[in-house]
Amino acid sequence: MVAKHLFIINLQTSKRVKQSIASLSQKAYYCTKRTGTMKDLKTFYINRIAQVTSNEARFHKRAQLFSAGRLAIAFFALICLWKAVTTVSTIWINLVLVGILLFLIVVWLDARANKKQRYFNRLKTINERENAALGGDFVTFQTGENYLDPKHPFTFDLDIFGANAVFQLVNRTCTPSGELLLAQSLTTGSFGETTIIERQMAISELSTLVDFRQSFLAIGQEMKEKPEDIKELISWLNSPMSFANRSFIRLLSFLLPTIILTIVAIVIAGYLRFSFIILFALINLAFLQFYHRLIDKIHATVSRKQLLLEKYAQLFKLISTQVFKDTHLQAMNTDSKKATQAVQKLSVIIGFFDQRLNDLVAFFSNGFLLCDLHCIAALDKWKKNHKKELIPWLDSLFKIDELNSLANFAFNHPGYVYPTIQNLVFIEAEQLGHPLIKDRACVLNDFFSSAQEKVVILTGANMSGKSTFLRSLGVNLVLAAAGAPVFAKSFCFNSAAIYSSMRVTDSLGQDTSYFYAELKRLGEIMKNLRDGKNMVILLDEILKGTNSADKLHGSVGLVEEFLEHNCFCIVATHDLALGELERKYPGRVINYCFESEITNGELYFDYKIRRGIAQNKNASFLMRQSGLIK
């Protein structure tokens, strides 16, 4: 199925945004037409797995050859060295030098081939996981359980986080900060019309750039970073300039190495004994001991960040070499060109600084050159030149990481549509489905509401589909608010805040009853309404903790309160008496229902929403079928 991506905007939308939307429609239509059906996607990933597997095998063979060549050259160099020692011939000495040079070159080529092999291995894994995900297997993807919050306005009710939840379906980030941005996008509820359209534009273009997205992910997975890595880096960035910039320290950092190198030259000339070199090296090391605590503190902050920064430099380079058409992505592209060189330089500085962890290297580097002081001075200089730029650079990097995830989701769902934003309606959906339900099992529904319709009373028997419909609507609203495509043929929404009350639980720890917990939740919703917030509210069988008469009275009062505010509310209920409110408030309260049928002793659900109040009941039938009653 080919989904046409059409954007409808209100009269206040600027001409520039209209043109951007038209461009996005064409790109999204092309992407959908190109990728086609689920079968086409599986074929795409299978072919891609075969391609990257071939490349992995090619570099594996190359690495084996280089490894064998390295051993042969080392053996050759050792023979030449033995000959040079035994014959004292300049020819053999030259051959030793040639052997060492060749050995170093082959070592470099071997490391490069192994790195390429690992890169293609990660690409293979990425495509294997995506192919498995097409069949509903998400076990290899992070669940986002650390973002679970039962008190959140909607994420707990709508299965945004946790096993087999929306986050696991969408998340393909490769940095903790990118993952956090994605989690925030799925919990914010609305970015506002302009931001949503900008995000749609970026996600649409990125969805067509499969090579870029997968390369970004493969590079990002090369080094597994921890959330504290960025915190420590930012902490160093915001710290004051170090002691190494004092005039006295800078003078000695150059003077002392000059003295010892001069002594080395004199010793080689034969005018001093070798012991003088050791003596002055120890003097330099003793000098550093006066500042070892300060040096250790600075090193502890930036230590082992070299691989992290090297990864970021590669990601910046990838972004800078990619040609984007979207202006939002182009801005990130421009920043990345400068960031590539700067971050690479910082990586090199920290790499040199980390050499102090090797005692033998530290003795020579600090004993002769006071490298610790020069590294700290270089870090200070880098910080002075790029302090204001690094955080925006990283923000852009993490933003692309987040958008790539949503773009991957868009690519894997070519039949989904980018929603439109319209202030005159709250929700208009055609062939709406739930993204977490497999296509064949998912029943699609149409649903329309105008700005005048404030409350929908949704009735139906047990298991008829009321709760699933609420979650389908809520999940797609969350995706729409994040700028992602949604499971529908067409979807128009009002960028209102989302609130729900569907899974309220009691708490023994907080001495909170179910009914009181539900009142607290409804109280939060009402407070936001009275503060003037524009809201979409999803309620599933409210006030379950009280008797029928009291429940009906309270529900009627709540619905009438909703009518006084700027909101759209769907109340799923078994209480058919609530449907009488449609007569009392025509055009403002509207009835929808899900029906069930008992045919030839079998219970049948079509899971199709329709106008009116549910007429059929199934509780007693199911109890008889279960043998609970006669």
TORLO-594067 format. One record per residue: x, y, z of N, C-alpha, C in turn; residue in one letter. Coordinates in pm, whole numbers, plus 50000, padded with zeros to 5 digits. Each point is the difference from the previous one (the first is absolute). Layout:
! residues N
XYZXYZXYZA ...
//
This chain:
! residues 630
500854988150000499155011950000500885012350000M 499665009349917500755012549992499195010850068V 500615006450101499305010650074500465013549949A 499075008549961500345013549955500065009250121K 501105007350012500235008650115499565014249963H 498835004050048499435013049967499885008350124L 500465012449997499965008950115498945010749979F 499135001550099498975010449997500295009550114I 500085012749974500335009850102498975011150000I 499935007250111499005010450008500455012549926N 499115009949993500255011849918501145008550052L 500364998050129501055008250057501404994649968Q 500084988249940501314994149972500735008149894T 501265002450020500775008449909500244993149867S 500335008049898500274994749868501224990950001K 501025003450079501204991750007499684986150053R 499184999450106499654987150057499174991849902V 499095006949923499204993049900500904993549895K 501025007649954500904994649900500804988350056Q 500425001150127500754989250063499154987550012S 498755001850034499094988850016499774993049866I 499855008049894499834994149867501214991749962A 501195005350031501244992749972500054987150079S 499605000650128500004988150084499034989649946L 498855004349951499024990749947500604992049885S 500735006849912500614993249886501054990050046Q 500845004050097501064991250047499404987750070K 498985002450082499384989050074499304990449904A 499355005449899499334991749901501024991549926Y 501135006049966501064992649930500544988750086Y 500225003250129500534989950092499044988350012C 498695003350013499004989650014499924991549874T 500005006549884499914992949874501224991149979K 501165004850047501234992649979500074987650088R 499625001350125500134988850092498844990149987T 498815005349972498874991349972499524992150119G 499714987349982499354991650098500994994350101T 499434993050100500834993550101500904989549936M 499484993249897500804990149930501225006549935K 499775012049943501115007449939501065003650104D 499545003850119500935003650107500844988050043L 499364988450016500754987950038501034996649893K 499605001249875500954997549890501165009850006T 499675012750030501035010450009501024996550107F 499524996250119500924997150110500784987149975Y 499394990049940500704987549970501135002649900I 499705008049897501035003549902501135008150063N 499625008750089501015008450066500884991650093R 499414990250066500774991050086501034992549916I 499564995249885500924992749911501145009149954A 499675012549969501025009449952501055002950106Q 499565003450120500965003750106500754987650050V 499364988249993500714987650037501154997449904T 499765002749873501054998549899501165009650028S 499675012450034501055009950032500754996250126N 499284994750098500654995650124500994988949971E 499604990349918500884988949966501235004849923A 499795009949912501115005449921501065006350089R 499565008050097500975006550089500584990150101F 499254989450032500544989750088501184992949933H 499844996749871501094993849924501195009549990K 499705012749976501075009949988500775001150132R 499274999850112500645000850131500884987850025A 499544988149956500804987950017501305000849920Q 499905005549878501205001549917500995009650064L 499485011250050500885009750065500634994150126F 499234992050072500534993850121501134990449967S 499784992049893501064990849956501215007849949A 499765010849925501085008349949500795006550111G 499315003750105500675006250115500994990250064R 499584987650015500904989850058501204997549909L 499734999549867501094997449906501015011450001A 499515012350002500905011650001500795000650130I 499344996650113500684999950129501134989749999A 499704988449942501034989549990501155004649912F 499655006549888501015005349909500875010550070F 499375009150076500745010650070500944994250105A 499574989150068500854993750102501234993549936L 499794993649885501144993949930501005010849957I 499465011149946500875011149957500755005850119C 499325000850114500655005350121501144990850044L 499744987049994501064990350038501195001349906W 499715001449870501075001649901500765013050022K 499245010750034500665013050022500934999550120A 499604992750103500834998950120501224991349974V 499814989249926501114990549980500975004349891T 499515007549899500875003949889500395014750003T 499325007850081500225014450010499985006249860V 498924997049925499855005049863498905010549993S 500285011249931498985010549986498814995349918T 500224990449912498894994849917498954993550090I 500484991650092499054993350091499335009950095W 500765010250042499405010350087498875007149926I 500265003549873498955006549919498784990949982N 500284987049981498884990649985499194999050130L 500695001050113499285000150129499065012050008V 500535011649960499175012150003498814998849904L 500264994449882498904997749903498974990450059V 500494989550063499094990250062499125006150107G 500625008650084499235006750106498935009049940I 500385007449895499055009049933498844992149940L 500344989149930498964991649940499104993950108L 500614996050111499244994150110498975010050054F 500435012350019499095010450052498875002849901L 500325000249871498975002449898498984988750000I 500484987550006499094988549998499174999550128V 500595003650113499225000750126498865010049986V 500305011649938498965010249979498914994949906W 500414993449892499034994549904499174989050064L 500634991950084499294989250070498945005750094D 500385010350075499055006350093498845006249924A 500315006049886498955006249918499044989449945R 500544988849952499164989249947499134994050109A 500554998250119499214994650112498895009650041N 500305013049996498995009950033498864999749900K 500354998649870498984999149896499174987350016K 500664989250036499284987450021498985001450112Q 500425006250111499085001950112498855009249961R 500305010249918498975009349953498934992649920Y 500424991549907499034992649919499274989450083F 500674994850102499334990550089498865006950075N 500255012450044498935007550067498875003349902R 500355003549877498975002649899499154987549976L 500654988549996499264987549982499024997850115K 500475002250122499144998450117498835009849996T 500265012349959498955010149991498894995349905I 500374995049885499014995649902499314987150043N 500714991250067499374987850051498955003450105E 500305009650084499025004150102498795006449937R 500215008449899498865006549935499144989749927E 500634990149941499254989649932499164992150101N 500584997250116499264992950105498865008750053A 500255013150010498975009150052498785000549909A 500214998149870498865000049907499024988750034L 500524989450061499154988950042499525001150142G 500275011350065499535002350136500984996150109G 501244996849965501014996150098500855012250036D 499765005650120500715011950045500894997250121F 500274987350025500684996250123501415005950009V 500625003049886501385005350002500065015050022T 498855006650002499975014550016499685003850144F 500525011250043499805004750138498535003450025Q 499544996850118498595001950033499695014050053T 501025007050050499755013250059499304999350134G 500164988750070499324998350129500435010450102E 501205005449983500475010350094499225012949987N 499205001449893499175011949983498564997750045Y 499694988050049498644997150045499625009050117L 498815006049991499545008950105498474999250010D 499474992350096498554998650012499275013250023P 500735010350044499365012950026499995009349878K 500644995849892500055008449880498595001649942H 499715011449937498655002449947499484989449903P 500894992849929499484990249903500924988249970F 501315000950023500914989649950499734986250061T 499644999550128499754987150064498734993649944F 498985007949980498724994849947500134995349856D 500845006649922500054997549856501144990649959L 500684993950097501094990549969501095006549916D 500445011750041501085006749927501354993750035I 500174996050126501264993950043499744986250059F 501024991549994499904986550053500124989749889G 499954987250039500104989249902498835000549904A 500294997949871498985000149894499205013049998N 500685011050023499365013150003500505008649885A 499495012249992500295008949888501485003349992V 500645002550114501415003650001500864989149936F 499684987550030500754988849943499784999149849Q 498825004049954499695000249858500775010949927L 500225011450067500545011849934501505002050024V 500484996850118501365003950039501094992849921N 500815007849929501184994849932501175009650023R 500035006450115501065009650030501304992750034T 501115007149989501324994050031500755008050106C 499365010250058500605007750109498985001350112T 500444999950126499075001950111499245013349991P 500675010449952499345013149989498955000049890S 500284993049889499004998649895498814992150047G 500254989650078498914992050057499145008550093E 500655008250082499265008750090499135009949923L 500535005649892499225009249917498774993049943L 500184987649955498884992449945498954997550108L 500454996350118499064997850111499245012850032A 500695011249998499345012950026499005003349891Q 500334996849875499085002649889498724992050014S 500124988050057498824991450017499255002950130L 500545008850083499325003350125499515014450004T 500495008249906499615014350001498535001649968T 499514992549901498585000949964499735009849888G 500785010749987499825009449890501165009849997S 500565002449880501065009849983499495013249945F 498755000449958499505011849931500064997849850G 499125006849928499814997549857501295001849919E 500685011250019501195002949920501084989550021T 500264996550126501034990150030499634986349946T 498744996350011499564987049949500234999149850I 499665010649928500205000049854501494999249965I 500845007350075501454999349978500524985850022E 499514993650104500424986350029499524990449892R 498785001849953499494991649893500895001149875Q 500395012249968500865002249883501324992450014M 500635001350117501294993550023499874984950000A 498984994850069499794985550009499724994249863I 499195007049921499674995349866501264998549913S 500875010150002501224999249919500934989150051E 500184999450131500894989950057499504985849972L 498694998349990499464986649974500444994549865S 500315008949905500474995649867501494997349998T 500745004650102501474998950002500424987850082L 499744988349946500264987650074501494998350030V 500855002449900501444998450021500515009250110D 499545012549998500435009650102499534995450138F 498744996450011499454996350131500714987750057R 500204990049917500634987850051501495002050028Q 500665008349919501415003050028500125007650132S 499105009350023499985007750125499864990450118F 499084990649989499754990550108501194990650019L 500594995349890501144990850009501225006850063A 500235012549963501125007550060499715002650148I 498765003850028499625003150138500094988150092G 499854987949946500054987850082501434994950019Q 500975006449933501384995450008500535000950143E 499605010450069500465001950138498775002350086M 499794991250096498845001150087500295010250110K 499315011149994500245010650098499044999150116E 500355006750107499155000650118499475014150015K 498825001750062499445013450018500935009550073P 500814994650093500895008750077501165005249916E 500294993849886501095004849915499775014449955D 498815002749953499675013549955499985009650118I 499484995650113499965008650118501415004150042K 500924990649997501385003050038500655009549899E 499694998049873500545008749895499485014350017L 498715001350027499395013250020500545006350128I 500234991750101500575005050126501375006149977S 500844993149921501325005549966499865012849919W 499035000249907499815011649915499655012550082L 499244997950106499555011350083500965003350114N 501064992350011500975002650107500905011949963S 500575006950099500895011449970501324995449939P 500735009349943501304996949941500944994550108M 500874990949961500834992950097501255008050039S 500714994150095501255006050050501075000449891F 499894991449899501054999049898500125012649916A 499045009150011500065012449922500725011450073N 500424997350121500765010350072501335002349928R 500455012350000501225003649925501214992050047S 500134998550132501144992750057499994985449954F 498814993750003499884985949959500284998549851I 499475009249919500224999149855501495001549965R 500665009050075501435001949976500794987450030L 499724994050116500724988050039499654988049911L 498754999649950499594988749915500804999649871S 500555011249958500865000449881501504999850038F 500335006850112501405001350039500604986650043L 499304992850088500544987350052500204989649890L 499044997949907500274990749889501175004549912P 500135013049982501135005149919501334996450064T 500055001450133501244996950073500374985349984I 499004991050022500324985749997500334995349858I 499365005949900500324996349862501405004949961L 500365011550055501375005049978501014990650063T 499684995350121500894990750070500134986949921I 498884995349942500044987949919500985001849884V 499915011749935500925002749888501445000250046A 500275005850117501385000750053500514986150034I 499104991850057500384986250035500354992149874V 499195001849896500284993149873501345004549943I 500305012950020501285005349951501184995050083A 499724994350117501054994150081500575009050106G 499375011250029500545009350098499434998050141Y 498904992650010499404997050131499664985350008L 499904995150125499634986150017498474998249987R 499594987749971498594996849979499155002550126F 500634998950114499275001950127499385013850012S 500575010149929499435013550005498595000349939F 499794992049898498674999349937498984994850102I 500354989150069499104994150100499745010150112I 501045007050043499865009850109499005010849962L 500165006149882499115011049963498584995149966F 499894987549955498664994249979499274998750132A 500764995750104499394998850133499645013850056L 500805010149969499685013750044498685004649938I 499824997149871498745003749933498804992950062N 500214987050029498914992350062499705005250140L 501035003950072499805005650134499245013249992A 500305008049899499285012649980498514997549979F 499684989849921498594996949975499284995250126L 500774994150093499384994950122499375011250082Q 500495012149987499405011350073498565002549954F 499684995749880498685002849942499234987249965Y 500474988750054499414987349957498514999050033H 499575005950114498594999250036499135007849900R 500485011849962499265008049903499984993149863L 501144994249963500084993049872499084987850000I 500044992350110499154988150009498525003649995D 499645011150062498605004250001499525003549859K 500845007449926499635003649863499934987449913I 500994991250017500024987849920498804991050030H 499624999450127498854991650038498725004749930A 499915013049975498815005549935499934996349852T 501145000549933500004997749854500544986249963V 500444992450098500664987249971499094990649922S 500604993049906499344989749919498835005449917R 500045012949972498975005849912500485000249854K 501224995049977500555000749865499164992249901Q 499614987750037499194991849910498635006149978L 499445005950106498705006649989500075011749902L 501015008250015500155011649913500354995949857L 500764989249987500314994849868498714995649929E 499124993850078498704996049945499195012249957K 499965010150087499265012149966500595006849876Y 501335000049991500655006249883499594992849871A 499924986650006499584992349882498545002949965Q 499175001550103498595003049976499845014149940L 500765009550053499975013549943500474999949854F 501034992049972500514999249863498944994149908K 499314989850047498934993849920498905010249970L 499625007850101498955010249980500475010749903I 501275004150015500525011049917500114996249853S 500154987049972500144995649860498664996549936T 498934999950080498684996849947499315012749948Q 499454999249881499275011349942498544999250040V 499525010150073498605000650042499265010849922F 498724997749978499155010049936499215008150103K 499704993750111499245006850105500885010550069D 499455012050018500785011150058500414997150143T 499154993150076500324996750139501214990750006H 500054990249911501134990749995501245006749942L 499795009349907501145007349941500755008050106Q 499275005850093500645007750108500904991050084A 499524987850029500814990550075501204995749917M 499824998849870501084996249909501135010250004N 499635012949996500995010950003500814999750129T 499324998050113500694999450129500974988250006D 499624989049937500794987750009501355001249931S 500095008049897501265001549927501105005550091K 499665010150079500985005750093500214990950119K 498914993650044500074991350118500914988049975A 500034994849877500814988149969501455002050038T 500605010949951501425002550026500255003350147Q 499115008150058500215004250139499904988250096A 499004991649983499824988650090501094989749978V 500434998349874501114990949973501275004750070Q 500235013049999501185005550067499924997650150K 498845002150059499824997550143500244985350032L 499544991349911500224985650018501494996750002S 500765006149911501454997649994500685004950128V 499605011950047500615005550123499774990750118I 498754995550015499684991250112500684986549983I 500154995649876500734987549975501445000950047G 500665011249973501365002150049500025000650153F 499035006850057499925001550145499834986450068F 499244991149936499764986750057501244991149999D 501035004149926501234991949996500694999750136Q 499645009350088500585000150134499584987750081R 498984993049953499554988050069500994988549983L 500865001149897501074990249979501265005250070N 500444992950102501115005050083501285002149920D 500304990949909501235001349923499925012249908L 498875001449931499825011549911500005012950082V 499344999650116499925012050085501385004650047A 500904990350028501355003750045500725008349893F 499954995449877500725007149894499285012849958F 498654999449986499275011949952500035011250102S 499884996850127500045010450103501415003050047N 500834989850007501385002250044500805008649903G 499684999149871500745007649899499225012249949F 498664998849989499245010649932498925006550086L 499784995250122498925005150085498665000149924L 499704988549937498824999249912498695002850073C 499904996450128498765002650074499645014849996D 501025008550023499765014550000499605005049862L 500644994849898499695004449863498614995249957H 499634988050044498654995049968498935008550068C 500255003450127499035008350072499905013849937I 501125005749961500005013149933499264999249867A 500204988949926499314998249873498494998550022A 499624993050108498584998650032499385013650033L 500745008150076499515013350034499835008749875D 500964998849910499925007849876498804995649917K 499794986949993498854994849925498705004950064W 499974999550132498785004350070499745014849978K 501045007850000499855014549977499455002849861K 500454992249901499595002449862498634994349965N 499604989250071498784992849956498984997850111H 500215006350115499104997650112498545003049964K 499765011149932498635003949967499414991949885K 500854992749929499544992849881499724985350025E 500724993950095499914985550016498584995450035L 499365006650096498664995750041499005001049885I 499945011249926499125000349882500354989349896P 501284997349981500404989449906499444986550047W 500194997050127499514987350052498484999449997L 499355011250028498535000449993499514996349860D 500675005249897499634996849862500234985249972S 501114994850050500314985849980498944991150063L 499635003250124499014991950071498615001749937F 499735011949947498715002349934499884991149875K 501074999049922499974991349882499884985450043I 500654996350109499884986550053498534996950030D 499325009550063498584998050032499144999549875E 500215009649908499205000549878500234987749913L 501234994650002500284987849925499114988450045N 499754999250131499144989450052498595001149942S 499455012050004498655002249947499984998149848L 501115003449933500094998049856500054985149966A 500694992250082500034985549981498594994250018N 499285005150099498614995950022499155003349878F 500205011849943499255003949880500344991049882A 501274996749984500434991449890499394986150012F 499934994950123499464986650022498484999349992N 499355011649989498545000449992499585009049884H 500244995549879499735008449882498535003349980P 499094992250061498585002949986499505010450098G 500855004350093499595010150098500005013849934Y 499315009450062499845013349942500485010650098V 500595010749948500365011450084498745008050029Y 499685002550127498755006850034500005014749959P 498815005649993499845014349979499475006350129T 500245012850015499575007250120498915009949960I 498884999650071498855008349968499325004350129Q 499885012950021499425005150124498494998450008N 499364997449887498544999149998499494986450042L 500884990250015499614986850045500974995450107V 499574990450080500924993950095500634987449939F 499174991849937500524987749938499144996449879I 500664997149889499344994049884500924988949951E 499554987850010500844988649963499244990749907A 500684995949894499434990449906500864987450001E 499364988650022500684987150009501125000450105Q 499605003550120500935001050113500284986150058L 501284997350028500384987450062501015002150110G 500314989450074500995000650108501344994849948H 501075008050010501324995949946500564987250061P 499564996350120500554988250066499234987249967L 498905001449928499214988249961500384996249857I 500324987349978500384995449868498905003049899K 500425003349880499085004949898498784991249981D 500174986949991498874991349971499004999550115R 500505001750122499124999450116499415013550035A 500465010649936499575013550036498795004149917C 498915003450069498795004949933500085015249994V 499845005649882500135014449981498655006850016L 500035012150058498765007450025500125014349953N 498875005649960499905014249967499425007450119D 500515011950025499485007850113500165014849969F 498925007750018500025014349969499355007850114F 500595011350032499405008850102500255014549960S 499025008350024500145014349971500345007550127S 500295012849987500345008150116498815001850093A 498774998649947498805001550082499754987750087Q 500444988349954499794987750075501044998950110E 499555000950122500915000450114500244986350063K 498944991850007500084987350072499414988849917V 500734988949991499504987849938499764989850110V 498764994750004499684989050091500164987149920I 500994992050036500324987949925499564987850081L 498934993449954499454988450071500304987349924T 499884988850068500254987149937500164989250105G 499814987649956500114988650091501464997350035A 500214990850092501364996150036500734994449878N 501255003749984500904995149895499575004449860M 499125009849989499505004249869500975009349927S 500975005750072501015008249934500095014350047G 499295003750106500005013950046501395004550044K 500644992150088501325004050052501055000149891S 499954990149910500964999649890499845012249910T 498755004249977499785011849917500585012550067F 499775001450130500555011550072501535000249988L 500624988450015501464999449990500475002349857R 499254995149903500355002649860500005014949973S 498975006650048499895014449980501135007250075L 500234996150125501015006650082501414998249946G 500364987649962501344997349949500265007849872V 499025000349911500185007549875500085015050025N 499305004950100500135014150036501415003050052L 500564990850078501365001750051501015000349885V 499864990649906500894999749884499845012649916L 498745004249981499745012049920500645012250065A 499895001150132500575011450071501525000149993A 500614988249982501464999049990500495002449858A 499075001649904500385002349861500124987549917G 499634988550057500124987249929498734997049921A 500084990949903498784995649932499174991150091P 498714998649968499084992550086499314989049920V 499444990550071499324988549939498595004449960F 499895005849883498705004449949500155003249852A 498865000149930500005004449861500075015249993K 499325006550094500115014550018499795003050147S 500665010550047499925003250143500185015050016F 498985006550053500045014450026499765002050149C 500815008450064499845001550145500285014350043F 499555003050118500245012750066501144997650099N 501065007749991501184997350084499755003750146S 499044992950058499645002350140500784990450089A 500095003350128500674991350096499164987550022A 500704988750021499324987150018499984996450148I 498814996450047499864995050137499114987649997Y 500294990650089499204987750004499824995350143S 498984991850018499774993250127499454986249965S 500914990349990499604986749955500554988950089M 501145002450063500634989650081500345005250139R 499125007250059500265005250135500064988450096V 501004999850088500174989150096500075005550142T 499664991350095500125004050140501454998450044D 500315004950118501384999350051499974997550150S 500384987850040500064996950142501095008050069L 501115002049924501135007450057499645014250035G 499145006149917499615013950025498615000850064Q 499474988350041498704999550067498935007049914D 500004996449869499095006449906499054989649942T 498695001750017499014990849943499895002549851S 499424990249931499825001449854499155012249970Y 498905001650072499085011149972500675013550023F 500795000950109500675012650028501085002949896Y 500704989449956501025001749895499355005149872A 498814994749968499315004549880499545014450014E 499535003750117499595013950023501195009549982L 501164995950050501195008349982500325002049853K 499884989249923500295000849857499005009449931R 498724998350030498985008649940500165014550048L 500475001550123500245013550052501095007249923G 501074992549963501075005949920499475004549863E 499174991449941499435003349869499155012650010I 499175000750102499105011450015500785012850030M 501054999050079500815011850029500595005949872K 500524991349914500575004749874498945006349910N 498824994249999498915005849921499655013950051L 499895001450130499625012950059501105010449987R 501224995149976501105009349972500045004349854D 499054995149922499895004149860500764991449901G 500444988150042500764991349912499094993249899K 500454999549874499284993149893500344985250009N 499004991150016500304986250035499164990049923M 500604988349974499284988049957500064990350117V 498834995550046499914991950122499424986449965I 500674989450044499564986349975499734993250134L 498754996650024499594994050128499394986349976L 500454990250076499484986449985499354995650130D 498684999049998499204995050112500385007150130E 499685012950006500365008150117499104996950119I 500485003650118499274998850126499564985750028L 500904990549971499664985950024499944996850149K 500575008550082500094996850143498815004350082G 498845002149937498825004050076498774992849946T 498825001950067498814992749958499415005849871N 499104992649937499505003449867499335013649996S 499125002750097499285012749999500955011850019A 500914998450095500985010650027500935001949882D 500364988949937500875000549883499345007649886K 498724997249974499285006749893499895014950028L 499675003450124499865014150037501335007449983H 501074993750048501325006249988500455001249856G 499734989849919500415000149859499265010949923S 498705001450028499225010549933500555013850036V 500295001950128500555012950043501345002949935G 500834989649984501325001749939499865003749852L 499104993249930499775003049858499515014449984V 499095004150084499475013649991501095010350029E 500944996450086501135009050026500905001049878E 500234988849931500815000149879499425009349894F 498695000849993499335008249899500315014850015L 500495003950116500275014050027501415004249961E 500814990449951501415003149976500424996549858H 501205004349964500544997849866500674986349996N 499214989749973500534986450002499164990949912C 500544988349978499254989349935500224987650083F 498944993750045500094988950093499244987949947C 500614988350009499334987449970499904992150129I 498774996650039499744992550122499524986149960V 500834989850018499594986349975499314994750125A 498824994449983499224996150117499054988549969T 499644992350104498944990149990498655006150039H 500045012050054498785006450053499235006449884D 499004992749950499245004749884499215012650030L 499715002450127499215011950037500745012949965A 501334999449994500765011949962499675004449857L 499544990449919499655003349862498845009649989G 499225001450106498865009249997500455014649994E 501285002550030500495013849996500025005749858L 499994991349899499975004849862498725007949972E 498894995450058498725007249983500035013350074R 500625000050117500035012250080500935010549941K 501104995449939500995009349942500264996349854Y 499025001749913500164996149859501125008049932P 500814992849920501105006449930501245002050084G 499864998250132501165001650088500404986850065R 499024991650028500264986350047499504990649892V 500824990149964499654991049891500304985750042I 499144990949959500144985950037500674991849889N 501004992050041500594989949913500014986850077Y 500094989049926499974987150070500734989249921C 500314989250070500474987549940498984989250035F 499584992249902498994989850022500594986149997E 499304990750061500334985849993498744992449962S 500174988349940498864991949958500194985650047E 498894993650034500024985850037499264992549890I 500744992549921499434992749887500334985250013T 498944991750002500174985450012500854996250120N 499735006950110500724997050123501435004750004G 500405008449905501365005249996499975015250012E 500955005250077500125014550019500885005849890L 499525010449935500725005749887500195015050020Y 501235004849975500315014250006500495004449862F 499545011249952500575005449876500965011650027D 500055005050125500915010550044499895012749915Y 498825002449945499775011949918499185010250080K 500525012350005499305010550073498845005249915I 498905003450066498835005149928499275009950089R 499125007749941499215009850075498944992950083R 499635006250114498924994850082500474994050130G 499054993850073500264993650128499994984949982I 500934993050063500094985549988498734993550054A 499534989849930498764993350038500234986150057Q 501044993449957500234986050037500914998850122N 499744989650080500804997250119500564985949988K 501184997850057500604986749988500494994150132N 499885007450110500564995350127499354986950045A 498654999749999499304987950046500274988349906S 500105002849870500304989449903501384994150028F 500995008450022501354995250027500064992350131L 499255004350099499984992950129499374986249985M 498954999049916499404986949975500984991049923R 500695006049901500974992449922501134994750088Q 500335007650104501084996250090499534990850112S 498684997450004499464991250102499825006550135G 500095013350004499865007050129498555000850044L 499105001449902498565000450030499294990949902I 498734996950031499214991449911499095008549913K 
//
